[in-house]
Amino acid sequence: MRTTVGIIGGGPAGLLLARLLHRAGVDCVVLECRTREHVEQRQRAGMLEQGTVDALREAGAADRLTAEGLVHQGIELRFDRERHHIDFPALTGGRTVTIYAQTEIVKDLVALQLADGPPLLFEAEALAIEKPESGSPVVRFLHEGREQTLACDWVVGCDGFHGISRDALPAGVGRSYAHDYPYSWLGILAEVPPSCEELIYARGERGFALHSMRSASVSRLYLQVPNGTDPDDWPDDRIWDELAARFAIDADWTLHRGPVTAKSVTTMRSYVHEPMRHGRLLLAGDAAHIVPPTGAKGLNLAVSDVRVLARALTELHRTGSTRLLDRYSEVCLQRVWQATRFSYDMTKMLHAQPNGDAFEHRMQLSRLRRITASRHAAAELAANYTGLPLGT
């Protein structure tokens, strides 16, 4: 097989990049190691910055998003049994965020790709990326029981933190930065309407809790738990009781309970590899960086990466210029590091310290009080949460 851009990974980043390139007349092939069913059911993020919504519209993949997405005007912070609303439009000049599950984004993009798009191969496991420094890299992959090759002008790794793309970088190329957090999230999906109109971020002595949603009838909730927690140690009643305790306020509010349909534990980590390009190999999304889910930046960073990359590859296709490609890593990393900082700050501010550090607890309350008392501090949070401008 031969193509201009070989894309490894059929998640939101790889599928969106393929769609943007196809609409610009750039040929590409997407290799996804999992089945279509697995990819479309993989639970991940659900909060979309305005830039992510704009990118999906640009790709012609926003019909259901427009009809079914839940537009949110802000978030709610809870601490000391009080509730505080952060008004995004008032603080950012009108910007909002939208709740629309990653599973639905993937379904929309897969349907478009299969109906009118470049090749998308499921159960195509990338084995190696050869000669990324050359002008003609090759991806070896296993598909339908036999090993095949995909010759490319460019290879884009959208295959996540555990994929092969970053490992294809020669030893000593670039540098990685990582930070592990001393707690995890126990997350559940529940067949029950949300108990709130906007996301609730709750900080208390018992630990952090987050109330989110996937739709008007499905709630997504999280609890801070120790690292190494087994979700089987948390029966449904225990989860609901703990959530109710952490969301409790001195006001009339009730947590709706319902059947739990999924339960998992997510570890918390920040990671950045730079640069995001080596020769003809480009990294995007989780292949290059991950953030804790507190600031809801993972999916949005992946989308901003591929927007920059799609523009760069389109310029190369139309003019022969590598000007934007040569700046791809630099431009993306500016936003990546800002999002990493924001996610780190949100995580540190909202999670109880495992050692019960009383000083850190008071510092966290001080930060929260500053945000809820100062328009300038609230505007800084709102600007980062709704999404910083895309670099050029």
C-alpha positions, 0 to 999 in steps of 0.5 A: 500500500502507498499513501501520503499520510499514514495515520496509526490509531483510529481514535478521535485524533486519528479519525479527525485528522483523516477527515480534515485531510480528506476534505483538503484533498490529501490522501491518507490511510488509518490503521486501527488495531482494535475492532470497530465495536471496541473503538466505538464503545471505548469510554473516555472524555466528554467535555469539548472546548469551543475549538473542538466543536469548531474542528468537528464542524469543519470536518463535517462531523457535527450534525448529531453534536449540534442536535444532542450536545449539552452546552454548558455555561460554567461549572460549580465549585463546592467546598466547606459545604458551599456552592459557587458558580463560575460563569464562563460567558461572563468571564470569557467574552461568551465562550462555553463548553459542550458535553458530548461523549467521545464514544459518539464523536468516534461513531460519527467520524467512523460513519463518515470515514466508511461512507466517504473517506480514505481507507480505515482498516480495523484490526490492523496492528502496527508492528513497526515504523521503519526509516522515519528519518528518510523521505519515505517511511514505512509502517509494517502492520498485521491485517487479516492474518498477514503482515503488510507494509504501508509506504508513506511520505509522513507517519502520524502517531495517534495511537495513544500513550501505549502505542508503538509510535513514540517507541519508534523514536531512536534512543536519545531523541527528545526528552520526556517529562512526567509526574505521578499523582498519589491518588486515582479516580474511581469512575462510574457510569449510571443510568440516571439523569444528572443531579446538576445542570453543570459539572460539579467539582467538590473538594472536602476533607473526605477527598475530591468528587466530580459530577459530570454527565454523558447525556440527559439520561446518563450520569458520569461520576468520580471519586478520589481513591487511593492508588491501587484501589480495586473497583470490586471493593466498592459496591454500588451503595458504598459509591453512592453514599460516599458521593452524597457525603462529598457533594453535601452542602448546606442547601436543598440539593439531592444526589440522584441514584440509579443503576451503575452500568460501568465502573473503573479506576483511572490513575493520574499522571502528567506526561509530555514528550518533546519534540513531537516530531522526528524526521517524517514521524509526527506524534499527536494526542496521548502519544505525545502527552497525557494530563490528569482528567481534572481539567478535561484537557486530554481529548481537547489537546489531541484535537488541537494537535491535529488541527495544527497538523492538518493545516500544516499538511494541507499547506504542504500539499497545496504550496509545497511549503514545509513552513507550518510543518517545521513549527508543528512541535513548537506550536503544539507544545506551547498549548500542551504545557499550558494545559498541563500546568492548568490540569496540575493546578486543578488537581493539586487544588481539589484533591485531599493529600493522602498524608492528611497535610493540614497546611496543604489543606489550608492552602487549597481552601485559600486558592478556592476562596481566591477564585470565588472572590476575585473576578480576575482569578475566576476569569483565569480559570474560565479562560483555561477551562474553555480553551486557550487560543490555537497557536499559529 
